[in-house]
Amino acid sequence: MPSKSSPESVGDWQNLVTAVEANSTDLAHLEFSNQKLSGTLDRVVDITKQQSALTAGKQEMTRQLREALTEGNRLATVLRLAIKEHYGIRSEKLAEFGMQPFRGRPRKAKPEAPPTPEPTPDGKL
């Protein structure tokens, strides 16, 4: 038999506790176990509420983290641009800040002309 999900178990426990309490005269010997189940049921309900609150809190913290990261990236970009403005884009000092100084573009090698065949001693190419 497959196990029940948490909400199914909680509903089943609530019905069981209520039924045992309704028949307390016949089931007096089960009162202690019924009280333990009732206490466990209350604990599960409290934990579920706390879990829901933490989930909502986690979502809020995630939203705040995303906003802070976006703001931080914008501020870091402004700061990098100001540093480049201060030192110049070619300054090697930029490497200290984790930025690549502009060192010019590498020149493309000129394509070499195909070698001209040397004439042979008989005058033919």
Beta strands, then each sheet from edge to edge (+ up, - down):
end
